[in-house]
């Protein structure tokens, strides 16, 4: 959207018409600046919201990972984690030279 200011048509005389033209120009500039400030403010708020949402997602992912690790530690401690048992048994058998 192009902003039209009174430039070449500005009155040569310092009268009411000149004043109205200058005041009109300032009002147009003020509105444009306010619109720009609003856009910047909206963008900053969107960025903050996105950051908060990402932080919530990261926290949830970390909590899920912590729960998975705690569950695995519990299974290992109880001797019910099959993957770990296989690794340990394989390592022991390799140490004994029964398999390579």
FIKOLZA-1660 file (N, C-alpha, C; in steps of 0.1 Angstrom, whole numbers, plus 5000, padded with zeros to 4 digits):
% residues 100
   i   px   py   pz ch aa at
   1 5008 4988 5000  A  X  N
   1 5000 5000 5000  A  X CA
   1 5009 5012 5000  A  X  C
   2 5008 5021 4990  A  X  N
   2 5016 5033 4989  A  X CA
   2 5009 5044 4997  A  X  C
   3 5018 5051 5004  A  X  N
   3 5013 5062 5012  A  X CA
   3 5015 5075 5004  A  X  C
   4 5004 5082 5003  A  X  N
   4 5005 5095 4995  A  X CA
   4 5006 5107 5005  A  X  C
   5 5017 5113 5004  A  X  N
   5 5018 5126 5012  A  X CA
   5 5017 5138 5003  A  X  C
   6 5013 5149 5008  A  X  N
   6 5012 5161 5000  A  X CA
   6 5027 5166 4999  A  X  C
   7 5032 5167 4987  A  X  N
   7 5046 5171 4985  A  X CA
   7 5046 5183 4976  A  X  C
   8 5045 5180 4963  A  X  N
   8 5046 5191 4953  A  X CA
   8 5034 5200 4953  A  X  C
   9 5023 5195 4959  A  X  N
   9 5011 5202 4959  A  X CA
   9 5010 5211 4972  A  X  C
  10 5020 5211 4980  A  X  N
  10 5021 5218 4993  A  X CA
  10 5019 5233 4990  A  X  C
  11 5010 5239 4997  A  X  N
  11 5007 5253 4995  A  X CA
  11 5020 5262 4997  A  X  C
  12 5022 5272 4989  A  X  N
  12 5033 5281 4991  A  X CA
  12 5031 5290 5002  A  X  C
  13 5019 5293 5005  A  X  N
  13 5016 5303 5015  A  X CA
  13 5014 5297 5029  A  X  C
  14 5019 5303 5039  A  X  N
  14 5017 5298 5053  A  X CA
  14 5003 5302 5058  A  X  C
  15 4993 5295 5053  A  X  N
  15 4979 5297 5057  A  X CA
  15 4973 5284 5062  A  X  C
  16 4960 5285 5064  A  X  N
  16 4953 5273 5069  A  X CA
  16 4955 5261 5060  A  X  C
  17 4954 5263 5047  A  X  N
  17 4956 5252 5038  A  X CA
  17 4969 5245 5040  A  X  C
  18 4980 5253 5041  A  X  N
  18 4993 5248 5043  A  X CA
  18 4994 5240 5056  A  X  C
  19 4988 5246 5066  A  X  N
  19 4988 5239 5079  A  X CA
  19 4981 5226 5078  A  X  C
  20 4969 5225 5072  A  X  N
  20 4962 5213 5070  A  X CA
  20 4969 5203 5063  A  X  C
  21 4977 5207 5052  A  X  N
  21 4984 5197 5045  A  X CA
  21 4996 5192 5053  A  X  C
  22 5003 5200 5060  A  X  N
  22 5014 5195 5069  A  X CA
  22 5009 5186 5080  A  X  C
  23 4998 5190 5086  A  X  N
  23 4992 5182 5097  A  X CA
  23 4987 5169 5091  A  X  C
  24 4981 5169 5079  A  X  N
  24 4977 5157 5073  A  X CA
  24 4988 5147 5070  A  X  C
  25 5000 5153 5065  A  X  N
  25 5012 5145 5063  A  X CA
  25 5016 5138 5076  A  X  C
  26 5017 5146 5087  A  X  N
  26 5021 5140 5099  A  X CA
  26 5012 5129 5104  A  X  C
  27 4999 5131 5102  A  X  N
  27 4989 5121 5106  A  X CA
  27 4992 5108 5098  A  X  C
  28 4994 5109 5085  A  X  N
  28 4997 5097 5077  A  X CA
  28 5010 5091 5082  A  X  C
  29 5020 5098 5085  A  X  N
  29 5033 5093 5089  A  X CA
  29 5031 5086 5103  A  X  C
  30 5024 5093 5112  A  X  N
  30 5021 5087 5125  A  X CA
  30 5014 5074 5124  A  X  C
  31 5004 5073 5115  A  X  N
  31 4996 5060 5113  A  X CA
  31 5006 5049 5108  A  X  C
  32 5014 5053 5099  A  X  N
  32 5024 5043 5093  A  X CA
  32 5033 5038 5104  A  X  C
  33 5038 5047 5112  A  X  N
  33 5048 5043 5122  A  X CA
  33 5041 5034 5133  A  X  C
  34 5028 5038 5136  A  X  N
  34 5021 5030 5146  A  X CA
  34 5018 5016 5140  A  X  C
  35 5015 5015 5127  A  X  N
  35 5012 5002 5121  A  X CA
  35 5025 4993 5121  A  X  C
  36 5036 5000 5118  A  X  N
  36 5049 4992 5119  A  X CA
  36 5052 4987 5133  A  X  C
  37 5050 4996 5143  A  X  N
  37 5052 4992 5157  A  X CA
  37 5043 4981 5161  A  X  C
  38 5031 4981 5156  A  X  N
  38 5021 4970 5159  A  X CA
  38 5026 4957 5153  A  X  C
  39 5031 4958 5140  A  X  N
  39 5036 4946 5134  A  X CA
  39 5048 4940 5141  A  X  C
  40 5057 4948 5146  A  X  N
  40 5069 4944 5153  A  X CA
  40 5064 4938 5166  A  X  C
  41 5055 4944 5173  A  X  N
  41 5050 4939 5186  A  X CA
  41 5044 4925 5184  A  X  C
  42 5035 4924 5174  A  X  N
  42 5028 4911 5171  A  X CA
  42 5038 4900 5168  A  X  C
  43 5049 4904 5160  A  X  N
  43 5059 4894 5157  A  X CA
  43 5067 4890 5169  A  X  C
  44 5070 4899 5178  A  X  N
  44 5077 4896 5191  A  X CA
  44 5068 4887 5199  A  X  C
  45 5055 4890 5200  A  X  N
  45 5046 4881 5208  A  X CA
  45 5045 4867 5202  A  X  C
  46 5045 4866 5189  A  X  N
  46 5045 4853 5182  A  X CA
  46 5057 4846 5185  A  X  C
  47 5069 4853 5185  A  X  N
  47 5082 4846 5188  A  X CA
  47 5082 4841 5202  A  X  C
  48 5077 4849 5212  A  X  N
  48 5077 4845 5226  A  X CA
  48 5068 4833 5227  A  X  C
  49 5056 4833 5221  A  X  N
  49 5047 4822 5222  A  X CA
  49 5053 4809 5216  A  X  C
  50 5060 4811 5204  A  X  N
  50 5067 4799 5198  A  X CA
  50 5078 4794 5207  A  X  C
  51 5085 4803 5214  A  X  N
  51 5096 4798 5223  A  X CA
  51 5090 4791 5235  A  X  C
  52 5079 4796 5240  A  X  N
  52 5073 4789 5252  A  X CA
  52 5067 4776 5248  A  X  C
  53 5061 4775 5236  A  X  N
  53 5056 4762 5231  A  X CA
  53 5067 4752 5229  A  X  C
  54 5078 4757 5223  A  X  N
  54 5090 4748 5221  A  X CA
  54 5096 4743 5234  A  X  C
  55 5096 4752 5244  A  X  N
  55 5101 4749 5257  A  X CA
  55 5093 4738 5264  A  X  C
  56 5079 4739 5263  A  X  N
  56 5070 4730 5268  A  X CA
  56 5072 4716 5261  A  X  C
  57 5074 4716 5248  A  X  N
  57 5076 4704 5240  A  X CA
  57 5090 4697 5245  A  X  C
  58 5100 4706 5246  A  X  N
  58 5113 4701 5251  A  X CA
  58 5112 4694 5264  A  X  C
  59 5105 4701 5273  A  X  N
  59 5104 4696 5287  A  X CA
  59 5096 4683 5287  A  X  C
  60 5086 4682 5279  A  X  N
  60 5078 4669 5278  A  X CA
  60 5087 4658 5272  A  X  C
  61 5095 4661 5262  A  X  N
  61 5104 4651 5256  A  X CA
  61 5114 4646 5267  A  X  C
  62 5120 4656 5274  A  X  N
  62 5130 4652 5285  A  X CA
  62 5123 4644 5295  A  X  C
  63 5111 4647 5299  A  X  N
  63 5104 4639 5309  A  X CA
  63 5101 4625 5304  A  X  C
  64 5098 4624 5292  A  X  N
  64 5095 4611 5286  A  X CA
  64 5108 4603 5285  A  X  C
  65 5119 4609 5281  A  X  N
  65 5132 4602 5281  A  X CA
  65 5136 4598 5295  A  X  C
  66 5134 4606 5305  A  X  N
  66 5138 4603 5319  A  X CA
  66 5130 4591 5323  A  X  C
  67 5117 4591 5320  A  X  N
  67 5108 4580 5324  A  X CA
  67 5113 4567 5318  A  X  C
  68 5116 4568 5305  A  X  N
  68 5121 4556 5298  A  X CA
  68 5134 4550 5304  A  X  C
  69 5143 4560 5308  A  X  N
  69 5156 4556 5314  A  X CA
  69 5153 4550 5328  A  X  C
  70 5144 4556 5335  A  X  N
  70 5141 4551 5349  A  X CA
  70 5135 4537 5348  A  X  C
  71 5126 4535 5338  A  X  N
  71 5120 4522 5336  A  X CA
  71 5131 4511 5332  A  X  C
  72 5140 4515 5324  A  X  N
  72 5151 4506 5319  A  X CA
  72 5160 4503 5331  A  X  C
  73 5163 4513 5339  A  X  N
  73 5172 4510 5351  A  X CA
  73 5164 4501 5361  A  X  C
  74 5151 4503 5362  A  X  N
  74 5144 4494 5371  A  X CA
  74 5144 4479 5365  A  X  C
  75 5142 4478 5352  A  X  N
  75 5142 4464 5346  A  X CA
  75 5156 4458 5348  A  X  C
  76 5167 4466 5346  A  X  N
  76 5180 4461 5348  A  X CA
  76 5182 4456 5362  A  X  C
  77 5178 4465 5371  A  X  N
  77 5180 4462 5385  A  X CA
  77 5172 4449 5389  A  X  C
  78 5161 4447 5384  A  X  N
  78 5153 4435 5387  A  X CA
  78 5157 4423 5378  A  X  C
  79 5166 4425 5369  A  X  N
  79 5170 4414 5360  A  X CA
  79 5160 4410 5350  A  X  C
  80 5151 4419 5346  A  X  N
  80 5141 4416 5336  A  X CA
  80 5143 4423 5323  A  X  C
  81 5154 4430 5321  A  X  N
  81 5156 4437 5308  A  X CA
  81 5164 4427 5299  A  X  C
  82 5156 4422 5289  A  X  N
  82 5162 4411 5281  A  X CA
  82 5174 4416 5272  A  X  C
  83 5173 4428 5267  A  X  N
  83 5184 4433 5258  A  X CA
  83 5197 4434 5266  A  X  C
  84 5196 4439 5278  A  X  N
  84 5208 4441 5287  A  X CA
  84 5213 4427 5291  A  X  C
  85 5204 4418 5294  A  X  N
  85 5208 4405 5299  A  X CA
  85 5216 4398 5287  A  X  C
  86 5210 4399 5275  A  X  N
  86 5217 4393 5263  A  X CA
  86 5231 4399 5261  A  X  C
  87 5232 4412 5263  A  X  N
  87 5245 4419 5261  A  X CA
  87 5255 4414 5272  A  X  C
  88 5251 4413 5284  A  X  N
  88 5259 4409 5295  A  X CA
  88 5263 4394 5293  A  X  C
  89 5254 4385 5290  A  X  N
  89 5257 4371 5288  A  X CA
  89 5266 4369 5277  A  X  C
  90 5264 4376 5266  A  X  N
  90 5273 4376 5254  A  X CA
  90 5287 4380 5258  A  X  C
  91 5288 4391 5265  A  X  N
  91 5301 4396 5269  A  X CA
  91 5308 4386 5278  A  X  C
  92 5301 4380 5287  A  X  N
  92 5307 4370 5296  A  X CA
  92 5312 4357 5288  A  X  C
  93 5303 4353 5279  A  X  N
  93 5307 4341 5270  A  X CA
  93 5319 4344 5262  A  X  C
  94 5320 4357 5256  A  X  N
  94 5331 4361 5248  A  X CA
  94 5344 4361 5257  A  X  C
  95 5343 4366 5269  A  X  N
  95 5354 4366 5278  A  X CA
  95 5360 4352 5281  A  X  C
  96 5350 4343 5282  A  X  N
  96 5354 4329 5285  A  X CA
  96 5359 4322 5272  A  X  C
  97 5358 4329 5261  A  X  N
  97 5364 4323 5249  A  X CA
  97 5354 4313 5242  A  X  C
  98 5342 4312 5247  A  X  N
  98 5333 4302 5241  A  X CA
  98 5327 4307 5228  A  X  C
  99 5327 4320 5225  A  X  N
  99 5322 4326 5213  A  X CA
  99 5331 4337 5209  A  X  C
 100 5331 4341 5196  A  X  N
 100 5339 4352 5192  A  X CA
 100 5330 4364 5188  A  X  C
% end
